Amino acid sequence: MRPRVSVQDSALRNGNFSLRIDPVQSEDAGLYEAWVAYNQEVQSCQVELGVITVTLSPPSPVLENEPLLLSCNSSHRASLVETRWFHNGRLVPTSGTFRSLHGALSFLRPAMSDAGSWRCQLRYSDNEIISATYNLQILGFDGPTNPVVYAAAGSAAD
């Protein structure tokens, strides 16, 4: 896992034998075990790392009015009960413009207003709730609704 993994040597003296993984990848999910020997004493601990991923299909850049799919997946072992999506902190109704199916959200005709922070929230049968955020960027025209712009002769027009 090198060079993504590190241990803070200075923290070891204080009894902190934390492992840092940056960036975390899907295949990093699983059980981690640490053993530390000190003065003929052995300490151990186990930590399970769960990973959640949000993926975009097709990959960036996203073009305005081109269909796209945001998918949310987790390594959690219980069965998925509910998926909720939030755009810029507001719950998104999954009818009309957006359709939700098995942890994915489809956009039939994404608009510039759909850009921003998207958070998926997964709820499982064991009542575990896991969420992740994706910053969606959309390429398109963010101008006036009327495509005619008037400018005085000799002035600048944007």
ROKOLFI-148008 format. One record per residue: residue in three letters; chain; z, y, x of N, C-alpha, C in turn. Coordinates in nm, 4 decimals, always signed. Each point is the difference from the previous one (the first is absolute). Layout:
<recs>
+---------+--------+----------+----------+----------+----------+----------+----------+----------+----------+----------+
! residuo ! cadena !      n_w !      n_v !      n_u !     ca_w !     ca_v !     ca_u !      c_w !      c_v !      c_u !
+---------+--------+----------+----------+----------+----------+----------+----------+----------+----------+----------+
!     ala !      A !        Z !        Y !        X !        Z !        Y !        X !        Z !        Y !        X !
...
+---------+--------+----------+----------+----------+----------+----------+----------+----------+----------+----------+
</recs>
This chain:
<recs>
+---------+--------+----------+----------+----------+----------+----------+----------+----------+----------+----------+
! residuo ! cadena !      n_w !      n_v !      n_u !     ca_w !     ca_v !     ca_u !      c_w !      c_v !      c_u !
+---------+--------+----------+----------+----------+----------+----------+----------+----------+----------+----------+
!     met !      A !  +0.0000 !  -0.1200 !  +0.0815 !  +0.0000 !  +0.1200 !  -0.0815 !  +0.0000 !  +0.1265 !  +0.0859 !
!     arg !      A !  -0.0052 !  -0.0176 !  +0.1301 !  -0.0040 !  +0.1180 !  +0.0865 !  -0.1326 !  +0.0709 !  -0.0194 !
!     pro !      A !  -0.0102 !  +0.1281 !  +0.0090 !  +0.1015 !  +0.0996 !  +0.0346 !  +0.0698 !  +0.0598 !  -0.1224 !
!     arg !      A !  -0.0109 !  -0.0635 !  -0.1166 !  +0.0583 !  +0.0559 !  -0.1230 !  +0.1507 !  -0.0207 !  -0.0109 !
!     val !      A !  +0.0583 !  -0.0819 !  +0.0872 !  +0.1417 !  -0.0357 !  -0.0108 !  +0.0790 !  +0.0589 !  +0.1154 !
!     ser !      A !  +0.1193 !  +0.0506 !  -0.0331 !  +0.0867 !  +0.0521 !  +0.1064 !  +0.1464 !  -0.0233 !  -0.0355 !
!     val !      A !  +0.0823 !  -0.0045 !  +0.1041 !  +0.1460 !  -0.0099 !  -0.0129 !  +0.0569 !  +0.1164 !  +0.0804 !
!     gln !      A !  +0.0944 !  +0.0715 !  -0.0575 !  +0.0611 !  +0.1134 !  +0.0697 !  +0.1055 !  -0.0516 !  +0.0969 !
!     asp !      A !  -0.0335 !  -0.0074 !  +0.1283 !  +0.0916 !  -0.0527 !  +0.1005 !  +0.1320 !  +0.0762 !  +0.0033 !
!     ser !      A !  -0.0058 !  +0.1332 !  -0.0177 !  +0.1226 !  +0.0797 !  +0.0045 !  +0.0936 !  -0.0340 !  -0.1159 !
!     ala !      A !  -0.0538 !  -0.0421 !  -0.1134 !  +0.0827 !  -0.0340 !  -0.1161 !  +0.0689 !  -0.1352 !  +0.0157 !
!     leu !      A !  -0.0540 !  -0.0873 !  +0.0857 !  +0.0591 !  -0.1324 !  +0.0198 !  +0.1452 !  +0.0095 !  +0.0468 !
!     arg !      A !  +0.0304 !  +0.0977 !  +0.0830 !  +0.1368 !  +0.0169 !  +0.0504 !  +0.0996 !  +0.0289 !  -0.1119 !
!     asn !      A !  -0.0498 !  +0.0576 !  -0.1092 !  +0.0856 !  +0.0324 !  -0.1147 !  -0.0025 !  -0.1099 !  -0.1066 !
!     gly !      A !  -0.0612 !  -0.1113 !  +0.0311 !  -0.0033 !  -0.1117 !  -0.0948 !  -0.1149 !  +0.0065 !  -0.0994 !
!     asn !      A !  -0.0917 !  +0.0915 !  +0.0203 !  -0.1144 !  +0.0125 !  -0.0896 !  -0.1186 !  -0.0711 !  +0.0642 !
!     phe !      A !  -0.0377 !  -0.1160 !  -0.0547 !  -0.1142 !  -0.0731 !  +0.0554 !  -0.1148 !  -0.0038 !  -0.1013 !
!     ser !      A !  -0.0320 !  +0.1203 !  -0.0503 !  -0.1067 !  +0.0151 !  -0.0997 !  -0.1373 !  -0.0177 !  +0.0622 !
!     leu !      A !  -0.0897 !  -0.0514 !  -0.0802 !  -0.1398 !  -0.0171 !  +0.0375 !  -0.0809 !  +0.1006 !  -0.0809 !
!     arg !      A !  -0.0870 !  +0.0747 !  +0.0664 !  -0.0837 !  +0.0978 !  -0.0695 !  -0.1444 !  -0.0482 !  +0.0047 !
!     ile !      A !  -0.0647 !  -0.0020 !  -0.1177 !  -0.1414 !  -0.0382 !  -0.0111 !  -0.0750 !  +0.1211 !  -0.0545 !
!     asp !      A !  -0.0971 !  +0.0484 !  +0.0756 !  -0.0733 !  +0.1184 !  -0.0428 !  -0.1421 !  -0.0040 !  +0.0545 !
!     pro !      A !  -0.0998 !  -0.0115 !  -0.0853 !  +0.0063 !  -0.0068 !  -0.1449 !  +0.0171 !  -0.1438 !  -0.0481 !
!     val !      A !  +0.0620 !  -0.0143 !  -0.1171 !  +0.0173 !  -0.1316 !  -0.0625 !  -0.1337 !  -0.0440 !  -0.0587 !
!     gln !      A !  -0.0324 !  -0.1281 !  +0.0176 !  -0.1218 !  -0.0575 !  -0.0564 !  +0.0371 !  -0.1122 !  -0.0962 !
!     ser !      A !  -0.0919 !  -0.0350 !  -0.0878 !  +0.0257 !  -0.1024 !  -0.1021 !  +0.0517 !  -0.1299 !  +0.0602 !
!     glu !      A !  -0.0588 !  -0.0404 !  +0.1126 !  +0.0381 !  -0.1277 !  +0.0608 !  +0.1384 !  +0.0039 !  +0.0652 !
!     asp !      A !  +0.0652 !  +0.1166 !  +0.0054 !  +0.1356 !  +0.0110 !  +0.0560 !  +0.1073 !  -0.0465 !  -0.0985 !
!     ala !      A !  -0.0363 !  -0.0220 !  -0.1254 !  +0.0972 !  -0.0437 !  -0.1008 !  +0.0587 !  -0.1342 !  +0.0404 !
!     gly !      A !  +0.1296 !  -0.0177 !  -0.0258 !  +0.0639 !  -0.1278 !  +0.0288 !  +0.1428 !  +0.0165 !  +0.0470 !
!     leu !      A !  +0.0577 !  -0.1089 !  +0.0473 !  +0.1386 !  -0.0036 !  +0.0428 !  +0.0093 !  +0.0266 !  +0.1504 !
!     tyr !      A !  +0.0859 !  +0.0941 !  +0.0360 !  +0.0246 !  +0.0333 !  +0.1404 !  +0.1432 !  -0.0375 !  +0.0332 !
!     glu !      A !  +0.0198 !  -0.0552 !  +0.1196 !  +0.1336 !  -0.0401 !  +0.0434 !  +0.0249 !  +0.0550 !  +0.1398 !
!     ala !      A !  +0.1184 !  +0.0556 !  +0.0189 !  +0.0374 !  +0.0540 !  +0.1305 !  +0.1238 !  -0.0728 !  +0.0513 !
!     trp !      A !  +0.0002 !  -0.0286 !  +0.1302 !  +0.1146 !  -0.0618 !  +0.0672 !  +0.0367 !  +0.0898 !  +0.1170 !
!     val !      A !  +0.1272 !  +0.0343 !  +0.0099 !  +0.0470 !  +0.0831 !  +0.1103 !  +0.1198 !  -0.0681 !  +0.0642 !
!     ala !      A !  -0.0087 !  -0.0237 !  +0.1306 !  +0.1113 !  -0.0607 !  +0.0745 !  +0.0694 !  +0.1094 !  +0.0807 !
!     tyr !      A !  +0.1343 !  +0.0019 !  -0.0099 !  +0.0780 !  +0.1007 !  +0.0722 !  +0.1377 !  -0.0588 !  +0.0301 !
!     asn !      A !  +0.0362 !  -0.0049 !  +0.1267 !  +0.1309 !  -0.0554 !  +0.0412 !  +0.0281 !  -0.1368 !  -0.0624 !
!     gln !      A !  -0.0882 !  -0.0913 !  +0.0121 !  +0.0128 !  -0.1369 !  -0.0498 !  +0.0114 !  -0.0071 !  -0.1526 !
!     glu !      A !  -0.0359 !  +0.1061 !  -0.0670 !  +0.0010 !  +0.0022 !  -0.1464 !  -0.1442 !  +0.0210 !  -0.0466 !
!     val !      A !  -0.0382 !  -0.0718 !  -0.1045 !  -0.1358 !  +0.0135 !  -0.0532 !  +0.0081 !  +0.0529 !  -0.1430 !
!     gln !      A !  -0.0717 !  +0.1096 !  -0.0238 !  -0.0097 !  +0.0576 !  -0.1340 !  -0.1429 !  -0.0195 !  -0.0486 !
!     ser !      A !  -0.0158 !  -0.0240 !  -0.1291 !  -0.1346 !  -0.0141 !  -0.0542 !  -0.0066 !  +0.0641 !  -0.1380 !
!     cys !      A !  -0.1205 !  +0.0351 !  -0.0374 !  -0.0223 !  +0.0510 !  -0.1355 !  -0.1425 !  -0.0338 !  -0.0408 !
!     gln !      A !  -0.0205 !  -0.0039 !  -0.1314 !  -0.1323 !  -0.0245 !  -0.0554 !  -0.0344 !  +0.1135 !  -0.0958 !
!     val !      A !  -0.1244 !  +0.0413 !  +0.0064 !  -0.0494 !  +0.1054 !  -0.0885 !  -0.1373 !  -0.0432 !  -0.0500 !
!     glu !      A !  -0.0202 !  +0.0116 !  -0.1300 !  -0.1321 !  -0.0300 !  -0.0540 !  -0.0752 !  +0.1308 !  -0.0204 !
!     leu !      A !  -0.1197 !  +0.0063 !  +0.0538 !  -0.0837 !  +0.1178 !  -0.0143 !  -0.1039 !  -0.0258 !  -0.1082 !
!     gly !      A !  +0.0041 !  +0.0813 !  -0.1045 !  -0.1015 !  -0.0045 !  -0.1038 !  -0.0987 !  +0.1121 !  +0.0250 !
!     val !      A !  -0.1252 !  -0.0233 !  -0.0317 !  -0.1035 !  +0.1003 !  +0.0253 !  -0.0776 !  +0.0245 !  -0.1286 !
!     ile !      A !  -0.0228 !  +0.1274 !  -0.0280 !  -0.0827 !  +0.0383 !  -0.1147 !  -0.1188 !  +0.0792 !  +0.0548 !
!     thr !      A !  -0.1185 !  -0.0257 !  -0.0543 !  -0.1197 !  +0.0695 !  +0.0464 !  -0.0735 !  +0.0616 !  -0.1188 !
!     val !      A !  -0.0567 !  +0.1156 !  +0.0237 !  -0.0881 !  +0.0643 !  -0.0977 !  -0.1351 !  +0.0127 !  +0.0684 !
!     thr !      A !  -0.1027 !  -0.0566 !  -0.0619 !  -0.1336 !  +0.0043 !  +0.0600 !  -0.0984 !  +0.0656 !  -0.0961 !
!     leu !      A !  -0.1041 !  +0.0552 !  +0.0578 !  -0.1022 !  +0.0717 !  -0.0744 !  -0.1327 !  -0.0724 !  +0.0154 !
!     ser !      A !  -0.0696 !  -0.0203 !  -0.1115 !  -0.1305 !  -0.0646 !  +0.0048 !  -0.0977 !  +0.0803 !  -0.0872 !
!     pro !      A !  -0.1126 !  +0.0446 !  +0.0499 !  -0.0412 !  -0.0104 !  +0.1398 !  +0.0862 !  +0.0887 !  +0.0884 !
!     pro !      A !  +0.0030 !  -0.0265 !  +0.1304 !  +0.0837 !  +0.0798 !  +0.0900 !  -0.0427 !  +0.1465 !  +0.0016 !
!     ser !      A !  +0.0870 !  +0.0857 !  +0.0533 !  -0.0285 !  +0.1448 !  +0.0084 !  -0.1290 !  +0.0224 !  +0.0768 !
!     pro !      A !  -0.0721 !  +0.1065 !  -0.0233 !  +0.0324 !  +0.1071 !  -0.0939 !  -0.0397 !  -0.0358 !  -0.1428 !
!     val !      A !  +0.0791 !  +0.0491 !  -0.0950 !  -0.0276 !  -0.0222 !  -0.1413 !  -0.0826 !  +0.1173 !  -0.0498 !
!     leu !      A !  -0.1080 !  -0.0307 !  -0.0692 !  -0.0864 !  +0.1042 !  -0.0543 !  +0.0311 !  +0.0212 !  -0.1471 !
!     glu !      A !  -0.0012 !  +0.1243 !  -0.0415 !  +0.0221 !  +0.0344 !  -0.1400 !  -0.0992 !  -0.0757 !  -0.0879 !
!     asn !      A !  +0.0463 !  -0.0526 !  -0.1122 !  -0.0797 !  -0.0725 !  -0.1003 !  -0.0436 !  -0.1400 !  +0.0420 !
!     glu !      A !  +0.0398 !  -0.0474 !  +0.1204 !  -0.0326 !  -0.1360 !  +0.0434 !  +0.1205 !  -0.0895 !  -0.0302 !
!     pro !      A !  -0.0182 !  -0.1124 !  -0.0706 !  +0.1144 !  -0.0861 !  -0.0363 !  +0.0801 !  -0.0435 !  +0.1218 !
!     leu !      A !  +0.1312 !  -0.0116 !  -0.0178 !  +0.0859 !  -0.0465 !  +0.1087 !  +0.1152 !  -0.0812 !  -0.0564 !
!     leu !      A !  +0.0637 !  -0.0757 !  +0.0892 !  +0.1108 !  -0.0865 !  -0.0373 !  +0.1133 !  +0.0178 !  +0.1000 !
!     leu !      A !  +0.1189 !  +0.0363 !  -0.0497 !  +0.1213 !  +0.0059 !  +0.0829 !  +0.0773 !  -0.1275 !  -0.0290 !
!     ser !      A !  +0.0314 !  -0.0780 !  +0.1029 !  +0.0723 !  -0.1260 !  -0.0185 !  +0.1358 !  +0.0068 !  +0.0671 !
!     cys !      A !  +0.0990 !  -0.0591 !  -0.0638 !  +0.1369 !  -0.0005 !  +0.0505 !  +0.0460 !  -0.1458 !  +0.0075 !
!     asn !      A !  +0.0366 !  -0.0448 !  +0.1202 !  +0.0428 !  -0.1385 !  +0.0195 !  +0.1274 !  -0.0041 !  +0.0826 !
!     ser !      A !  +0.0833 !  -0.0993 !  -0.0282 !  +0.1263 !  -0.0144 !  +0.0712 !  +0.0195 !  -0.1451 !  +0.0419 !
!     ser !      A !  +0.0794 !  -0.0185 !  +0.1052 !  +0.0316 !  -0.1349 !  +0.0471 !  +0.1144 !  -0.0624 !  -0.0799 !
!     his !      A !  +0.0540 !  +0.0725 !  -0.1000 !  +0.1126 !  -0.0513 !  -0.0786 !  -0.0408 !  -0.1295 !  -0.0709 !
!     arg !      A !  +0.0917 !  -0.0965 !  -0.0024 !  -0.0349 !  -0.1348 !  -0.0475 !  +0.0115 !  -0.0204 !  -0.1503 !
!     ala !      A !  +0.0771 !  +0.0834 !  -0.0705 !  +0.0147 !  -0.0171 !  -0.1448 !  -0.1303 !  +0.0397 !  -0.0699 !
!     ser !      A !  -0.0113 !  -0.0353 !  -0.1287 !  -0.1234 !  +0.0330 !  -0.0702 !  +0.0016 !  +0.1449 !  -0.0482 !
!     leu !      A !  -0.1164 !  +0.0619 !  +0.0096 !  -0.0171 !  +0.1394 !  -0.0380 !  +0.0069 !  +0.0123 !  -0.1520 !
!     val !      A !  +0.0852 !  +0.0924 !  -0.0480 !  +0.0182 !  +0.0205 !  -0.1432 !  -0.0722 !  +0.1262 !  -0.0471 !
!     glu !      A !  +0.0088 !  +0.1068 !  +0.0806 !  -0.0549 !  +0.1282 !  -0.0441 !  -0.0438 !  +0.0833 !  +0.1203 !
!     thr !      A !  -0.1098 !  +0.0720 !  -0.0189 !  -0.0463 !  +0.0966 !  +0.0994 !  -0.0097 !  +0.1349 !  -0.0684 !
!     arg !      A !  +0.0597 !  +0.1008 !  +0.0625 !  -0.0094 !  +0.1364 !  -0.0511 !  -0.0582 !  +0.0875 !  +0.1107 !
!     trp !      A !  -0.0806 !  +0.0972 !  -0.0395 !  -0.0637 !  +0.0917 !  +0.0944 !  +0.0428 !  +0.1423 !  -0.0300 !
!     phe !      A !  +0.0231 !  +0.0779 !  +0.1059 !  +0.0402 !  +0.1391 !  -0.0118 !  -0.0959 !  +0.0849 !  +0.0836 !
!     his !      A !  -0.0440 !  +0.1119 !  -0.0568 !  -0.0853 !  +0.0948 !  +0.0728 !  +0.0764 !  +0.1301 !  +0.0142 !
!     asn !      A !  +0.0241 !  +0.0382 !  +0.1262 !  +0.0784 !  +0.1202 !  +0.0303 !  +0.1322 !  +0.0024 !  -0.0773 !
!     gly !      A !  +0.0645 !  -0.1178 !  -0.0101 !  +0.1311 !  -0.0119 !  -0.0624 !  -0.0007 !  -0.0253 !  -0.1492 !
!     arg !      A !  -0.1165 !  +0.0033 !  -0.0652 !  -0.0071 !  -0.0202 !  -0.1453 !  -0.0556 !  -0.1379 !  -0.0328 !
!     leu !      A !  +0.0635 !  -0.0673 !  -0.0956 !  -0.0467 !  -0.1312 !  -0.0438 !  -0.1410 !  +0.0124 !  -0.0573 !
!     val !      A !  -0.0886 !  -0.0913 !  +0.0415 !  -0.1393 !  +0.0024 !  -0.0445 !  -0.0182 !  -0.1024 !  -0.1112 !
!     pro !      A !  -0.0503 !  +0.0435 !  -0.1176 !  -0.0306 !  -0.0970 !  -0.1058 !  -0.1212 !  -0.0834 !  +0.0409 !
!     thr !      A !  +0.0108 !  -0.1304 !  -0.0152 !  -0.1096 !  -0.0884 !  +0.0436 !  -0.0904 !  -0.0326 !  -0.1185 !
!     ser !      A !  -0.0549 !  +0.1037 !  -0.0568 !  -0.0998 !  -0.0141 !  -0.1052 !  -0.0945 !  +0.1183 !  +0.0140 !
!     gly !      A !  -0.1188 !  -0.0116 !  -0.0534 !  -0.0960 !  +0.1092 !  +0.0115 !  -0.0610 !  +0.0035 !  +0.1380 !
!     thr !      A !  +0.0351 !  +0.1014 !  +0.0787 !  -0.0605 !  +0.0214 !  +0.1311 !  +0.0387 !  -0.1070 !  +0.1003 !
!     phe !      A !  +0.1244 !  -0.0490 !  -0.0070 !  +0.0514 !  -0.0960 !  +0.0977 !  +0.0266 !  -0.1346 !  -0.0657 !
!     arg !      A !  -0.0282 !  -0.1063 !  +0.0722 !  +0.0278 !  -0.1361 !  -0.0473 !  +0.0846 !  -0.0703 !  +0.1053 !
!     ser !      A !  +0.1049 !  -0.0683 !  -0.0454 !  +0.0880 !  -0.0713 !  +0.0922 !  -0.0100 !  -0.1496 !  -0.0261 !
!     leu !      A !  -0.0106 !  -0.0775 !  +0.1092 !  -0.0085 !  -0.1450 !  -0.0131 !  +0.0552 !  -0.0648 !  +0.1260 !
!     his !      A !  +0.1069 !  -0.0793 !  -0.0135 !  +0.0595 !  -0.0768 !  +0.1102 !  +0.0249 !  +0.0838 !  +0.1261 !
!     gly !      A !  +0.0663 !  +0.1129 !  -0.0159 !  +0.0359 !  +0.0813 !  +0.1151 !  -0.1092 !  +0.0910 !  +0.0502 !
!     ala !      A !  -0.1131 !  +0.0078 !  -0.0707 !  -0.1093 !  +0.0868 !  +0.0416 !  -0.0274 !  +0.1045 !  -0.1076 !
!     leu !      A !  -0.0470 !  +0.1143 !  +0.0433 !  -0.0349 !  +0.1083 !  -0.0915 !  -0.1449 !  +0.0381 !  +0.0256 !
!     ser !      A !  -0.0832 !  -0.0080 !  -0.1046 !  -0.1407 !  +0.0353 !  +0.0181 !  -0.0264 !  +0.1387 !  -0.0568 !
!     phe !      A !  -0.0818 !  +0.0749 !  +0.0738 !  -0.0445 !  +0.1324 !  -0.0396 !  -0.1488 !  -0.0132 !  -0.0316 !
!     leu !      A !  -0.0393 !  +0.0244 !  -0.1232 !  -0.1409 !  -0.0128 !  -0.0344 !  -0.0809 !  +0.1166 !  +0.0555 !
!     arg !      A !  +0.0515 !  +0.1220 !  -0.0137 !  -0.0683 !  +0.1193 !  +0.0514 !  +0.1043 !  +0.0939 !  +0.0603 !
!     pro !      A !  +0.0431 !  -0.0265 !  +0.1246 !  +0.1026 !  +0.0857 !  +0.0610 !  -0.0467 !  +0.1449 !  +0.0117 !
!     ala !      A !  +0.0934 !  +0.0909 !  -0.0252 !  -0.0279 !  +0.1436 !  +0.0079 !  +0.0840 !  +0.0600 !  +0.1111 !
!     met !      A !  -0.0308 !  +0.1226 !  +0.0365 !  +0.0768 !  +0.0690 !  +0.1038 !  +0.1475 !  +0.0093 !  -0.0401 !
!     ser !      A !  +0.0282 !  +0.0095 !  -0.1279 !  +0.1386 !  +0.0095 !  -0.0482 !  +0.0778 !  -0.1298 !  +0.0225 !
!     asp !      A !  -0.0696 !  -0.1099 !  +0.0298 !  +0.0672 !  -0.1280 !  +0.0269 !  +0.0484 !  -0.0111 !  +0.1445 !
!     ala !      A !  -0.0369 !  +0.0941 !  +0.0845 !  +0.0466 !  -0.0011 !  +0.1392 !  +0.1505 !  +0.0244 !  +0.0014 !
!     gly !      A !  +0.0654 !  -0.0454 !  +0.1055 !  +0.1438 !  +0.0239 !  +0.0151 !  +0.0772 !  -0.1288 !  +0.0191 !
!     ser !      A !  +0.1280 !  +0.0074 !  -0.0252 !  +0.0917 !  -0.1112 !  +0.0237 !  +0.0008 !  -0.0976 !  -0.1176 !
!     trp !      A !  -0.0325 !  -0.1257 !  +0.0293 !  +0.0043 !  -0.1082 !  -0.1001 !  +0.1070 !  -0.0992 !  +0.0433 !
!     arg !      A !  +0.0911 !  -0.0332 !  -0.0918 !  +0.1064 !  -0.0958 !  +0.0305 !  -0.0090 !  -0.1159 !  -0.0980 !
!     cys !      A !  -0.0009 !  -0.1209 !  +0.0553 !  +0.0060 !  -0.1178 !  -0.0850 !  +0.1440 !  -0.0507 !  +0.0015 !
!     gln !      A !  +0.0449 !  -0.0457 !  -0.1143 !  +0.1350 !  -0.0559 !  -0.0129 !  -0.0130 !  -0.1398 !  -0.0594 !
!     leu !      A !  +0.0422 !  -0.0995 !  +0.0756 !  -0.0098 !  -0.1394 !  -0.0419 !  +0.1378 !  -0.0502 !  -0.0427 !
!     arg !      A !  +0.0073 !  -0.0595 !  -0.1195 !  +0.1258 !  -0.0597 !  -0.0465 !  -0.0215 !  -0.1507 !  -0.0126 !
!     tyr !      A !  +0.0950 !  -0.0760 !  +0.0560 !  -0.0115 !  -0.1457 !  +0.0045 !  +0.0983 !  -0.0678 !  -0.0943 !
!     ser !      A !  -0.0211 !  -0.1293 !  -0.0214 !  +0.0826 !  -0.0774 !  -0.0934 !  +0.1472 !  -0.0044 !  +0.0388 !
!     asp !      A !  +0.0321 !  +0.0222 !  +0.1290 !  +0.1399 !  +0.0036 !  +0.0436 !  +0.0569 !  +0.1426 !  -0.0039 !
!     asn !      A !  -0.0708 !  +0.0915 !  -0.0706 !  +0.0366 !  +0.1412 !  -0.0172 !  -0.0085 !  +0.0823 !  +0.1282 !
!     glu !      A !  -0.0620 !  -0.0532 !  +0.1042 !  -0.0242 !  +0.0778 !  +0.1217 !  -0.1113 !  +0.1004 !  -0.0300 !
!     ile !      A !  +0.0207 !  +0.1252 !  +0.0416 !  -0.1005 !  +0.1044 !  -0.0179 !  -0.0396 !  +0.0519 !  +0.1384 !
!     ile !      A !  -0.1308 !  -0.0030 !  +0.0269 !  -0.0536 !  +0.0381 !  +0.1302 !  -0.1096 !  +0.1027 !  -0.0241 !
!     ser !      A !  -0.0059 !  +0.1024 !  +0.0839 !  -0.1060 !  +0.0986 !  -0.0186 !  -0.0561 !  +0.0464 !  +0.1344 !
!     ala !      A !  -0.1222 !  +0.0529 !  -0.0060 !  -0.0669 !  +0.0548 !  +0.1185 !  -0.0897 !  +0.1139 !  -0.0454 !
!     thr !      A !  -0.0315 !  +0.0890 !  +0.0944 !  -0.0791 !  +0.1189 !  -0.0304 !  -0.1296 !  +0.0010 !  +0.0803 !
!     tyr !      A !  -0.1051 !  +0.0514 !  -0.0615 !  -0.1303 !  +0.0155 !  +0.0650 !  -0.0487 !  +0.1419 !  -0.0275 !
!     asn !      A !  -0.0435 !  +0.0696 !  +0.1045 !  -0.0529 !  +0.1350 !  -0.0172 !  -0.1516 !  -0.0090 !  -0.0150 !
!     leu !      A !  -0.0470 !  +0.0213 !  -0.1219 !  -0.1426 !  -0.0144 !  -0.0316 !  -0.0730 !  +0.1319 !  +0.0236 !
!     gln !      A !  -0.1074 !  -0.0074 !  +0.0777 !  -0.0843 !  +0.1165 !  +0.0242 !  -0.1366 !  -0.0277 !  -0.0602 !
!     ile !      A !  -0.0532 !  +0.0984 !  -0.0700 !  -0.1289 !  -0.0157 !  -0.0676 !  -0.0939 !  +0.1105 !  +0.0463 !
!     leu !      A !  -0.1222 !  -0.0393 !  +0.0352 !  -0.1018 !  +0.0969 !  +0.0378 !  -0.0812 !  +0.0361 !  -0.1233 !
!     gly !      A !  -0.0132 !  +0.1288 !  -0.0260 !  -0.0763 !  +0.0424 !  -0.1165 !  -0.0045 !  +0.1496 !  -0.0088 !
!     phe !      A !  -0.0432 !  +0.0462 !  -0.1123 !  -0.0137 !  +0.1430 !  -0.0231 !  +0.1187 !  +0.0483 !  -0.0813 !
!     asp !      A !  +0.0754 !  +0.0916 !  +0.0574 !  +0.1179 !  +0.0539 !  -0.0686 !  -0.0226 !  +0.1479 !  -0.0266 !
!     gly !      A !  -0.1005 !  +0.0280 !  -0.0792 !  -0.0357 !  +0.1388 !  -0.0271 !  +0.0074 !  +0.0296 !  -0.1479 !
!     pro !      A !  -0.0667 !  +0.1080 !  -0.0405 !  +0.0028 !  +0.0380 !  -0.1415 !  -0.0728 !  -0.1028 !  -0.0855 !
!     thr !      A !  +0.0421 !  -0.0113 !  -0.1269 !  -0.0654 !  -0.0944 !  -0.0901 !  -0.1410 !  +0.0462 !  -0.0347 !
!     asn !      A !  -0.0233 !  +0.1304 !  +0.0025 !  -0.1326 !  +0.0546 !  -0.0235 !  -0.0696 !  +0.0128 !  +0.1357 !
!     pro !      A !  -0.1130 !  -0.0675 !  +0.0221 !  -0.0621 !  +0.0023 !  +0.1320 !  -0.0720 !  +0.1300 !  +0.0350 !
!     val !      A !  +0.0037 !  +0.1005 !  -0.0880 !  -0.0655 !  +0.1275 !  +0.0288 !  +0.1049 !  +0.0986 !  +0.0498 !
!     val !      A !  -0.0223 !  +0.0556 !  +0.1188 !  +0.0900 !  +0.0990 !  +0.0572 !  -0.0794 !  +0.1282 !  +0.0237 !
!     tyr !      A !  +0.0526 !  +0.1137 !  -0.0419 !  -0.0674 !  +0.1280 !  +0.0210 !  +0.0673 !  +0.0747 !  +0.1129 !
!     ala !      A !  -0.0802 !  +0.0636 !  +0.0831 !  +0.0517 !  +0.0823 !  +0.1080 !  -0.0867 !  +0.1249 !  +0.0104 !
!     ala !      A !  +0.0637 !  +0.1069 !  +0.0362 !  -0.0740 !  +0.1262 !  +0.0152 !  -0.0860 !  -0.0065 !  +0.1257 !
!     ala !      A !  -0.1178 !  +0.0556 !  -0.0080 !  -0.0897 !  +0.0056 !  +0.1159 !  +0.0711 !  +0.0720 !  +0.1127 !
!     gly !      A !  -0.0040 !  -0.0558 !  +0.1191 !  +0.0652 !  +0.0598 !  +0.1165 !  +0.1418 !  -0.0485 !  +0.0223 !
!     ser !      A !  +0.0563 !  -0.0779 !  -0.0956 !  +0.1354 !  -0.0526 !  +0.0180 !  -0.0078 !  -0.1468 !  +0.0371 !
!     ala !      A !  +0.1154 !  -0.0598 !  +0.0281 !  +0.0073 !  -0.1426 !  +0.0336 !  +0.0247 !  -0.0818 !  -0.1264 !
!     ala !      A !  -0.0470 !  -0.1218 !  -0.0014 !  +0.0240 !  -0.0910 !  -0.1129 !  +0.0497 !  -0.1333 !  +0.0529 !
!     asp !      A !  +0.1037 !  -0.0536 !  -0.0620 !  +0.0518 !  -0.1317 !  +0.0348 !  -0.0266 !  -0.0942 !  -0.1148 !
+---------+--------+----------+----------+----------+----------+----------+----------+----------+----------+----------+
</recs>
